[in-house]
């Protein structure tokens, strides 16, 4: 992730970029109550157990995608030994580590084996009331404290779990005032509170108190001098949605690039934008270190490359130069000459320059998608007025169904390219632009030849297959399309499960290879299993109406096999005739 520091000294002074890594810290903060130790009607387990399982899953996922993420967990209204003012530190805020994961995993195992109970581990004391003011100050100190060998957190979140909608602070006007100031201090420290207010039909959660407190602390002043609300959503949720919401909220926004968007170079009219990563590719086994044993201690290897003469073995590293081949000629270019070539495009290290506009239907095609798109939003912290300018551009482009065509490069060491800047559509949850790279002529390749099935599409069999296919689809609820992005990568999950079990010394279940266990770990298999089970159920049914699905599947397979075998025979006959 990058942060931009700009020295506004005119056009000749290009923006400077200050790089820093995302270091996210998340604290689970749980208020104990009688309801937390009970099983709600819509959840087959104790609410507190669901929260702890969610915490372990967040830690597990953080190791896969962001291993430097900090995780902590605190309980308040707790009378356990070691608690101060009713606040118990179960896990201090530290980067994800084996000790914290093992402590939580062992606790969940003990609860599962009935070795201990929730009330023993986290005793709820009705007589002792924890102060929200003290709690939030303590959590702020957790984020701001210095930890040896660990960087400061620059993305800070508090996950607040509670079903208590009327704490004692709600009836004390003076305490409310002090609490508002504390929330303001949290906001000034860029600490965001994400509330999880658990309610039910029998006891709906009244969010008026927290809505008042959190909104006041998260209000932003607009350029017009008015306030707009940009705080957390305080709507209550059902207990069964705790895990789903928490896993979604823990994901951070990953900044891919920051650069100026030059709208008119002659008048030096430009805005600043940020591009967020929408898709990243995590690979199993790609994150590792090479170490060696030194007196019983593991030390990391520092690699150094040397170039040796193939005949004599002489070290020729100082004399190695980079050459570019042009026909039979080798052209040598120094680093200064390469940098001069890059400066010919623009004086900026990274930039995007507006070229013009074009109808979206005529410039955005699926077959032109040669790299991941970025989600682009304005950045007012560099050039003031960027939000207003980009908002106006967004409205006009969406109204006219056009896209902006821009030229530039996203990083200092990348080559300039053409991009389309397309506004998000009405069905998109986010409002912004999608930046998609356009291929040049040199990058476009010919499509492979495909078999022409003109004879098939013109006969009655094909028409029958279309009708049967439409009928088959109607048997399933396919209102929402199958999106692979909504499903976990089974290879990645298995890789980290093995590491997790080795680290925490989890015994291998003899039934780990069973169908039931595989379905738990592969979301795609679950979907396929559900479709298959419905077809088999139809085949075993004596009811003619329910058996229709199975009969249609048999008819479809019969037609497909007949046509496929016919095509295969004709292709083989054509090959023999050529011989």
C-alpha positions as CSV (number, residue, x, y, z in Angstrom):
1,X,0.0,0.0,0.0
2,X,1.2,3.5,-0.7
3,X,0.6,6.9,0.8
4,X,1.3,10.0,-1.2
5,X,3.2,13.0,0.2
6,X,2.9,16.0,-2.2
7,X,5.0,19.1,-2.3
8,X,2.8,21.6,-4.1
9,X,5.5,23.6,-5.9
10,X,3.9,23.8,-9.3
11,X,3.9,21.6,-12.3
12,X,7.7,20.9,-12.3
13,X,7.4,19.3,-8.9
14,X,6.1,15.8,-9.4
15,X,4.2,14.1,-6.5
16,X,6.4,12.0,-4.3
17,X,5.3,8.6,-3.0
18,X,5.9,7.1,0.4
19,X,5.5,3.4,0.5
20,X,4.3,1.5,3.5
21,X,2.9,-2.0,4.2
22,X,-0.6,-2.5,5.4
23,X,-0.6,-3.5,9.0
24,X,-4.1,-4.2,10.3
25,X,-5.1,-4.8,13.9
26,X,-8.4,-6.2,14.9
27,X,-9.7,-6.5,18.5
28,X,-12.7,-8.7,19.3
29,X,-14.5,-7.0,22.2
30,X,-17.3,-9.1,23.7
31,X,-19.8,-8.0,26.4
32,X,-20.9,-10.9,28.5
33,X,-24.6,-11.3,29.4
34,X,-27.0,-14.1,30.3
35,X,-28.1,-14.4,26.6
36,X,-24.4,-14.9,25.4
37,X,-24.4,-18.3,27.3
38,X,-27.7,-19.5,25.7
39,X,-28.6,-21.0,22.4
40,X,-30.9,-18.8,20.3
41,X,-33.7,-20.3,18.3
42,X,-31.9,-19.6,15.0
43,X,-28.5,-20.9,16.1
44,X,-27.7,-24.5,17.2
45,X,-24.9,-23.4,19.6
46,X,-24.2,-20.9,22.3
47,X,-23.6,-17.4,21.0
48,X,-20.3,-17.0,22.8
49,X,-19.1,-20.2,21.1
50,X,-20.0,-18.9,17.7
51,X,-17.9,-15.7,18.4
52,X,-14.9,-17.7,19.5
53,X,-15.1,-20.0,16.4
54,X,-15.4,-16.9,14.3
55,X,-12.3,-15.5,16.0
56,X,-10.3,-18.7,15.2
57,X,-11.5,-18.6,11.5
58,X,-10.5,-14.9,11.2
59,X,-7.0,-15.8,12.5
60,X,-6.8,-18.8,10.1
61,X,-7.8,-16.7,7.1
62,X,-5.4,-13.9,8.1
63,X,-2.5,-16.3,8.0
64,X,-3.4,-17.1,4.3
65,X,-3.8,-13.6,3.0
66,X,-2.2,-11.2,5.5
67,X,0.1,-13.0,7.9
68,X,1.1,-9.8,9.6
69,X,-2.4,-9.0,10.8
70,X,-2.8,-8.3,14.6
71,X,-5.6,-10.0,16.5
72,X,-6.7,-9.5,20.1
73,X,-9.7,-10.5,22.2
74,X,-11.2,-8.8,25.3
75,X,-14.3,-9.6,27.4
76,X,-16.0,-7.2,29.7
77,X,-18.6,-7.7,32.4
78,X,-16.3,-10.6,33.4
79,X,-15.3,-11.6,36.9
80,X,-12.5,-14.0,35.9
81,X,-9.3,-13.9,37.9
82,X,-7.0,-11.3,36.4
83,X,-9.8,-9.1,35.1
84,X,-9.4,-5.4,35.9
85,X,-12.6,-3.4,36.3
86,X,-14.5,-6.3,34.8
87,X,-12.4,-6.3,31.7
88,X,-10.5,-9.6,30.9
89,X,-7.7,-9.7,28.4
90,X,-8.1,-13.2,26.8
91,X,-5.7,-12.5,23.9
92,X,-3.5,-9.3,23.8
93,X,-3.3,-7.5,20.5
94,X,-0.4,-9.1,18.7
95,X,0.4,-10.2,15.2
96,X,-1.1,-13.6,14.5
97,X,1.1,-16.1,16.3
98,X,1.1,-19.8,17.2
99,X,0.7,-19.2,21.0
100,X,-2.5,-17.3,20.6
101,X,-3.9,-19.7,18.0
102,X,-3.1,-22.7,20.2
103,X,-4.6,-21.1,23.3
104,X,-7.9,-20.5,21.5
105,X,-7.8,-23.9,19.7
106,X,-7.2,-25.8,23.0
107,X,-10.1,-23.9,24.6
108,X,-12.5,-24.8,21.8
109,X,-11.3,-28.5,22.1
110,X,-11.9,-28.5,25.9
111,X,-15.3,-27.0,25.4
112,X,-16.1,-29.6,22.8
113,X,-14.9,-32.5,25.1
114,X,-16.8,-31.0,28.1
115,X,-13.5,-30.6,30.0
116,X,-14.6,-27.1,30.9
117,X,-17.5,-24.8,30.3
118,X,-18.1,-21.3,29.1
119,X,-19.2,-20.1,32.5
120,X,-16.0,-21.4,34.1
121,X,-13.8,-19.7,31.5
122,X,-15.7,-16.4,31.2
123,X,-17.8,-16.0,34.4
124,X,-20.5,-13.3,34.0
125,X,-20.9,-11.1,37.1
126,X,-24.2,-9.2,37.3
127,X,-23.0,-7.2,40.3
128,X,-19.9,-5.8,38.6
129,X,-20.4,-3.4,35.8
130,X,-17.6,-2.5,33.4
131,X,-17.3,1.1,32.2
132,X,-17.4,1.6,28.4
133,X,-15.3,4.7,28.9
134,X,-12.5,2.7,30.6
135,X,-12.9,-0.1,28.0
136,X,-12.4,2.1,25.0
137,X,-9.4,3.9,26.5
138,X,-7.9,0.5,27.2
139,X,-8.4,-0.7,23.6
140,X,-7.0,2.6,22.3
141,X,-3.8,2.0,24.4
142,X,-3.6,-1.5,22.9
143,X,-3.4,-0.1,19.4
144,X,-0.9,2.7,20.3
145,X,1.5,0.7,22.4
146,X,5.0,-0.2,21.2
147,X,5.7,-3.9,20.8
148,X,9.2,-5.0,20.2
149,X,9.8,-6.4,16.7
150,X,6.4,-5.3,15.5
151,X,5.4,-2.3,13.4
152,X,2.7,0.1,14.4
153,X,-0.9,-0.6,13.2
154,X,-2.1,1.7,10.4
155,X,-5.5,0.0,9.9
156,X,-7.3,-0.4,13.2
157,X,-10.7,-2.0,13.9
158,X,-12.7,-2.9,17.0
159,X,-15.4,-5.6,16.6
160,X,-17.9,-4.9,19.4
161,X,-20.2,-7.8,20.2
162,X,-23.1,-7.0,22.5
163,X,-26.8,-7.7,23.1
164,X,-27.1,-5.0,25.8
165,X,-28.9,-2.0,24.3
166,X,-29.2,-0.1,27.6
167,X,-25.8,0.0,29.4
168,X,-25.6,2.2,32.5
169,X,-24.1,5.0,30.5
170,X,-27.3,5.4,28.5
171,X,-29.1,7.0,31.5
172,X,-26.3,9.3,32.7
173,X,-26.0,12.5,30.7
174,X,-22.6,13.4,32.1
175,X,-21.1,10.0,31.4
176,X,-22.5,10.2,27.8
177,X,-20.6,13.4,27.3
178,X,-17.4,11.9,28.4
179,X,-18.0,8.8,26.3
180,X,-18.5,10.9,23.2
181,X,-15.1,12.6,23.8
182,X,-13.5,9.1,24.1
183,X,-15.1,8.1,20.8
184,X,-13.8,11.3,19.2
185,X,-10.3,10.4,20.5
186,X,-10.7,6.9,18.9
187,X,-11.7,8.6,15.6
188,X,-8.7,10.9,15.8
189,X,-6.5,7.9,16.2
190,X,-8.2,6.3,13.1
191,X,-9.6,3.5,15.2
192,X,-12.9,2.3,13.6
193,X,-15.6,0.6,15.7
194,X,-17.6,-2.1,13.8
195,X,-20.6,-3.0,16.0
196,X,-22.3,-6.4,16.0
197,X,-25.5,-5.8,17.9
198,X,-27.2,-9.2,18.4
199,X,-31.0,-9.1,18.6
200,X,-33.9,-11.5,18.1
201,X,-37.6,-11.4,17.3
202,X,-38.4,-12.0,21.0
203,X,-36.0,-9.3,22.2
204,X,-35.2,-6.8,19.4
205,X,-32.1,-4.6,19.9
206,X,-32.7,-0.9,20.5
207,X,-29.7,0.8,18.7
208,X,-30.6,4.4,19.8
209,X,-27.9,4.7,22.4
210,X,-25.0,3.3,20.3
211,X,-26.3,5.1,17.2
212,X,-26.1,8.4,19.1
213,X,-22.6,7.7,20.5
214,X,-20.9,6.2,17.4
215,X,-22.4,8.7,14.9
216,X,-21.2,11.6,16.8
217,X,-17.7,10.2,16.9
218,X,-17.6,9.4,13.2
219,X,-19.1,12.5,11.6
220,X,-17.1,14.1,8.8
221,X,-17.3,17.7,7.8
222,X,-17.9,18.2,4.1
223,X,-16.5,21.0,2.0
224,X,-19.7,22.9,2.4
225,X,-19.3,23.0,6.1
226,X,-22.1,20.6,6.8
227,X,-21.7,17.2,8.5
228,X,-22.3,13.9,6.9
229,X,-22.5,10.6,8.6
230,X,-19.8,8.1,7.7
231,X,-19.8,5.9,10.8
232,X,-20.6,2.3,11.4
233,X,-23.9,0.6,10.6
234,X,-25.7,0.2,13.9
235,X,-28.6,-2.0,12.7
236,X,-28.9,-5.2,14.9
237,X,-28.2,-8.6,13.4
238,X,-29.3,-12.2,14.1
239,X,-27.0,-14.5,16.0
240,X,-26.6,-16.8,13.0
241,X,-25.1,-13.9,11.0
242,X,-22.3,-13.2,13.4
243,X,-19.7,-15.3,11.6
244,X,-20.7,-14.2,8.1
245,X,-20.6,-10.5,9.0
246,X,-17.3,-10.7,11.0
247,X,-15.5,-12.6,8.2
248,X,-16.6,-10.0,5.7
249,X,-15.7,-7.0,7.8
250,X,-12.2,-8.2,8.6
251,X,-11.1,-7.8,4.9
252,X,-9.2,-4.6,4.3
253,X,-9.1,-2.5,1.2
254,X,-5.8,-3.1,-0.6
255,X,-4.4,-0.1,-2.4
256,X,-2.8,-1.0,-5.7
257,X,-1.7,2.4,-6.8
258,X,-2.0,6.1,-6.3
259,X,-1.4,8.7,-9.0
260,X,-2.6,11.9,-10.5
261,X,-5.3,11.8,-13.2
262,X,-4.4,14.6,-15.6
263,X,-7.7,16.0,-17.1
264,X,-6.1,18.9,-19.0
265,X,-2.3,19.1,-19.2
266,X,-2.2,22.6,-20.7
267,X,-4.0,24.2,-17.8
268,X,-2.5,21.8,-15.2
269,X,-5.9,20.6,-14.3
270,X,-5.5,17.3,-12.4
271,X,-7.0,15.3,-9.6
272,X,-5.7,12.5,-7.4
273,X,-7.0,8.9,-7.5
274,X,-6.6,5.7,-5.7
275,X,-6.9,2.2,-7.3
276,X,-7.9,-0.7,-5.1
277,X,-7.2,-4.3,-5.8
278,X,-10.4,-6.2,-6.6
279,X,-8.9,-9.6,-7.1
280,X,-5.7,-11.2,-5.8
281,X,-4.3,-14.7,-6.4
282,X,-3.1,-16.5,-3.3
283,X,-1.0,-19.5,-4.1
284,X,-0.5,-22.5,-1.8
285,X,3.1,-23.0,-0.8
286,X,4.3,-19.7,-2.2
287,X,5.0,-18.1,1.2
288,X,8.1,-19.6,2.7
289,X,11.6,-18.8,3.9
290,X,14.9,-20.6,3.4
291,X,16.8,-21.2,6.6
292,X,19.9,-23.1,7.8
293,X,20.9,-24.6,11.2
294,X,23.5,-22.6,13.2
295,X,24.3,-24.1,16.6
296,X,20.8,-25.3,17.0
297,X,19.2,-22.1,15.9
298,X,17.5,-21.4,12.6
299,X,18.9,-18.5,10.7
300,X,17.4,-17.0,7.5
301,X,19.4,-17.3,4.3
302,X,20.3,-14.0,2.6
303,X,20.6,-14.7,-1.1
304,X,23.3,-13.0,-3.4
305,X,23.6,-13.7,-7.1
306,X,27.0,-14.0,-8.9
307,X,27.7,-14.4,-12.6
308,X,30.5,-16.7,-13.5
309,X,32.4,-17.3,-16.7
310,X,31.2,-20.6,-18.2
311,X,34.7,-21.7,-19.2
312,X,37.0,-20.3,-16.5
313,X,34.6,-19.9,-13.5
314,X,35.8,-16.3,-13.0
315,X,33.5,-13.9,-11.3
316,X,32.3,-11.5,-14.0
317,X,29.5,-9.8,-12.0
318,X,31.0,-6.3,-12.1
319,X,31.3,-6.5,-15.9
320,X,27.8,-7.7,-16.6
321,X,25.6,-5.3,-18.7
322,X,22.1,-5.5,-20.1
323,X,21.7,-5.5,-23.9
324,X,18.5,-5.5,-26.0
325,X,18.5,-7.7,-29.1
326,X,17.4,-6.1,-32.4
327,X,17.7,-8.5,-35.3
328,X,21.4,-9.6,-35.1
329,X,22.5,-6.5,-33.2
330,X,22.9,-6.2,-29.5
331,X,22.1,-2.7,-28.2
332,X,23.4,-1.7,-24.8
333,X,21.5,0.9,-22.8
334,X,22.6,2.2,-19.4
335,X,20.2,2.7,-16.5
336,X,20.4,6.5,-17.0
337,X,19.4,6.1,-20.7
338,X,16.5,3.8,-19.7
339,X,15.3,6.4,-17.1
340,X,15.5,9.2,-19.7
341,X,13.3,7.1,-22.1
342,X,10.7,6.7,-19.3
343,X,10.8,10.5,-18.5
344,X,9.9,11.2,-22.2
345,X,6.4,9.9,-21.4
346,X,5.8,12.2,-18.5
347,X,7.6,14.0,-15.7
348,X,5.4,12.0,-13.2
349,X,6.6,8.7,-11.7
350,X,3.1,7.3,-12.3
351,X,0.2,9.1,-14.0
352,X,-3.0,8.7,-16.0
353,X,-3.8,11.3,-18.7
354,X,-7.3,11.7,-20.2
355,X,-7.4,11.2,-24.0
356,X,-11.1,11.2,-24.7
357,X,-14.4,9.5,-24.3
358,X,-16.1,6.6,-26.0
359,X,-19.4,4.6,-25.8
360,X,-18.9,1.9,-23.2
361,X,-20.4,-0.7,-25.5
362,X,-17.7,0.1,-28.1
363,X,-14.6,0.0,-25.9
364,X,-15.2,-2.5,-23.1
365,X,-15.2,-6.1,-24.2
366,X,-14.7,-9.3,-22.2
367,X,-12.0,-10.6,-24.7
368,X,-9.9,-7.5,-24.0
369,X,-9.6,-8.3,-20.3
370,X,-5.9,-9.1,-20.2
371,X,-5.2,-8.1,-16.6
372,X,-7.0,-7.5,-13.3
373,X,-9.2,-4.4,-13.2
374,X,-8.8,-1.9,-10.4
375,X,-11.5,-0.1,-8.5
376,X,-10.8,3.6,-8.7
377,X,-11.9,6.4,-6.3
378,X,-10.9,10.0,-5.8
379,X,-8.3,11.0,-3.1
380,X,-8.9,14.4,-1.6
381,X,-5.9,14.1,0.7
382,X,-3.5,15.0,-2.2
383,X,-5.4,17.4,-4.4
384,X,-8.4,19.2,-2.8
385,X,-11.6,19.0,-4.9
386,X,-10.8,15.6,-6.4
387,X,-14.0,14.1,-4.9
388,X,-16.2,16.8,-6.4
389,X,-14.5,16.6,-9.8
390,X,-14.6,12.8,-10.0
391,X,-18.2,12.8,-8.8
392,X,-19.3,15.1,-11.6
393,X,-17.4,13.0,-14.1
394,X,-19.0,9.9,-12.7
395,X,-22.5,11.2,-13.1
396,X,-22.0,12.4,-16.7
397,X,-20.4,9.2,-17.9
398,X,-23.1,7.1,-16.3
399,X,-25.8,9.3,-17.7
400,X,-24.3,9.1,-21.3
401,X,-23.2,5.5,-20.9
402,X,-19.7,6.4,-21.9
403,X,-16.2,5.5,-20.6
404,X,-13.1,7.6,-20.4
405,X,-10.0,6.5,-22.3
406,X,-6.8,7.2,-20.5
407,X,-3.1,6.7,-21.1
408,X,-0.4,6.3,-18.5
409,X,1.4,4.0,-16.1
410,X,0.4,2.9,-12.6
411,X,3.9,2.4,-11.2
412,X,7.3,4.0,-11.7
413,X,8.9,0.9,-13.2
414,X,6.0,-0.1,-15.5
415,X,5.4,0.7,-19.2
416,X,2.7,3.1,-20.3
417,X,-0.6,1.5,-21.5
418,X,-4.1,2.5,-22.6
419,X,-6.9,2.0,-20.1
420,X,-10.7,2.5,-20.0
421,X,-12.1,4.2,-16.9
422,X,-15.7,2.9,-16.7
423,X,-18.3,4.0,-14.1
424,X,-19.9,1.3,-12.0
425,X,-23.4,0.4,-13.0
426,X,-26.6,0.8,-11.0
427,X,-26.6,-2.8,-9.8
428,X,-23.1,-2.4,-8.3
429,X,-23.0,-1.9,-4.5
430,X,-20.0,0.4,-4.8
431,X,-19.9,3.7,-6.7
432,X,-16.7,4.4,-8.5
433,X,-14.7,3.6,-11.6
434,X,-13.2,0.4,-13.0
435,X,-9.9,0.8,-14.6
436,X,-9.3,-1.9,-17.3
437,X,-6.2,-2.2,-19.4
438,X,-6.7,-2.2,-23.2
439,X,-4.4,-4.4,-25.4
440,X,-2.4,-2.9,-28.2
441,X,-2.5,-4.5,-31.7
442,X,0.8,-6.3,-30.9
443,X,-0.7,-8.0,-27.9
444,X,-3.9,-9.4,-29.7
445,X,-3.7,-13.0,-30.7
446,X,-5.9,-14.9,-33.2
447,X,-8.7,-17.0,-31.7
448,X,-8.3,-20.7,-32.1
449,X,-10.6,-22.4,-34.8
450,X,-13.7,-24.0,-33.4
451,X,-15.9,-26.7,-34.8
452,X,-19.0,-25.4,-36.7
453,X,-22.2,-27.2,-35.7
454,X,-24.4,-25.5,-38.2
455,X,-26.0,-28.9,-39.2
456,X,-26.8,-29.6,-35.6
457,X,-28.5,-26.3,-34.8
458,X,-30.8,-26.7,-37.7
459,X,-32.3,-30.1,-37.0
460,X,-35.3,-31.1,-34.8
461,X,-33.0,-32.9,-32.2
462,X,-31.3,-29.6,-31.4
463,X,-34.6,-27.9,-30.8
464,X,-35.7,-30.7,-28.6
465,X,-32.4,-30.4,-26.6
466,X,-33.0,-26.7,-26.1
467,X,-36.5,-27.3,-24.8
468,X,-35.4,-30.1,-22.4
469,X,-32.5,-27.9,-21.2
470,X,-34.9,-25.0,-20.4
471,X,-37.1,-27.5,-18.5
472,X,-34.2,-28.8,-16.5
473,X,-33.1,-25.3,-15.5
474,X,-36.6,-24.6,-14.3
475,X,-36.3,-27.4,-11.7
476,X,-33.5,-25.6,-9.9
477,X,-33.4,-22.3,-8.1
478,X,-30.9,-20.4,-10.3
479,X,-32.0,-16.9,-9.6
480,X,-28.4,-16.0,-8.6
481,X,-25.6,-17.1,-11.0
482,X,-22.8,-19.3,-9.8
483,X,-19.9,-17.1,-9.0
484,X,-16.6,-18.8,-8.2
485,X,-15.5,-15.6,-6.3
486,X,-18.1,-16.5,-3.6
487,X,-16.4,-19.9,-2.9
488,X,-13.2,-20.7,-1.1
489,X,-10.2,-22.2,-2.9
490,X,-10.1,-25.9,-1.8
491,X,-6.4,-26.3,-2.6
492,X,-5.4,-23.2,-0.5
493,X,-7.7,-24.4,2.4
494,X,-6.1,-27.8,2.4
495,X,-2.6,-26.5,2.4
496,X,-3.1,-24.2,5.4
497,X,-5.2,-26.8,7.2
498,X,-2.2,-29.2,7.1
499,X,0.1,-26.4,8.5
500,X,-2.6,-25.5,11.1
501,X,-3.0,-29.1,12.3
502,X,0.8,-29.6,12.5
503,X,1.3,-26.4,14.5
504,X,-1.5,-27.0,16.9
505,X,-0.9,-30.8,17.1
506,X,-4.4,-31.7,16.0
507,X,-5.0,-35.4,15.7
508,X,-5.9,-36.6,12.2
509,X,-9.5,-37.8,12.1
510,X,-9.9,-41.3,10.5
511,X,-12.9,-40.0,8.7
512,X,-11.1,-37.0,7.2
513,X,-11.5,-38.5,3.7
514,X,-15.2,-39.2,4.0
515,X,-17.7,-37.5,1.7
516,X,-19.2,-35.5,4.6
517,X,-15.8,-34.1,5.6
518,X,-14.9,-33.2,2.0
519,X,-18.2,-31.4,1.6
520,X,-17.4,-29.3,4.7
521,X,-14.2,-28.0,3.1
522,X,-15.2,-27.5,-0.5
523,X,-18.1,-25.1,-1.2
524,X,-18.2,-26.0,-4.9
525,X,-18.7,-29.7,-4.1
526,X,-21.6,-28.8,-1.8
527,X,-23.4,-27.0,-4.7
528,X,-22.8,-30.0,-7.0
529,X,-23.8,-32.5,-4.4
530,X,-27.1,-30.6,-3.8
531,X,-27.9,-30.7,-7.5
532,X,-27.0,-34.4,-7.8
533,X,-29.0,-35.3,-4.7
534,X,-32.1,-33.7,-6.2
535,X,-31.7,-35.7,-9.4
536,X,-31.2,-39.0,-7.5
537,X,-34.2,-38.3,-5.3
538,X,-36.3,-37.8,-8.4
539,X,-35.0,-41.1,-9.9
540,X,-36.1,-43.0,-6.8
541,X,-39.5,-41.4,-6.6
542,X,-42.7,-43.3,-7.5
543,X,-44.6,-40.0,-8.0
544,X,-44.7,-39.3,-11.8
545,X,-44.5,-35.5,-11.2
546,X,-41.3,-35.8,-9.1
547,X,-39.8,-38.3,-11.4
548,X,-40.0,-35.9,-14.3
549,X,-36.6,-34.3,-13.4
550,X,-34.8,-37.7,-13.7
551,X,-36.5,-38.5,-17.0
552,X,-35.5,-35.2,-18.5
553,X,-31.9,-35.8,-17.5
554,X,-31.9,-39.2,-19.1
555,X,-33.4,-37.8,-22.3
556,X,-30.9,-35.0,-22.4
557,X,-28.0,-37.4,-21.9
558,X,-29.3,-39.8,-24.6
559,X,-29.6,-37.0,-27.1
560,X,-26.2,-35.6,-26.3
561,X,-24.4,-39.0,-26.5
562,X,-26.1,-39.7,-29.8
563,X,-25.1,-36.4,-31.4
564,X,-21.5,-36.5,-29.9
565,X,-21.0,-40.0,-31.2
566,X,-22.3,-39.0,-34.6
567,X,-19.8,-36.0,-34.7
568,X,-17.0,-38.3,-33.6
569,X,-17.7,-40.8,-36.4
570,X,-17.9,-38.1,-39.1
571,X,-14.5,-36.7,-37.9
572,X,-12.9,-40.1,-38.0
573,X,-14.3,-40.8,-41.5
574,X,-12.9,-37.4,-42.7
575,X,-9.5,-38.3,-41.3
576,X,-9.5,-41.7,-43.0
577,X,-10.5,-40.1,-46.4
578,X,-7.6,-37.7,-46.2
579,X,-5.2,-40.5,-45.6
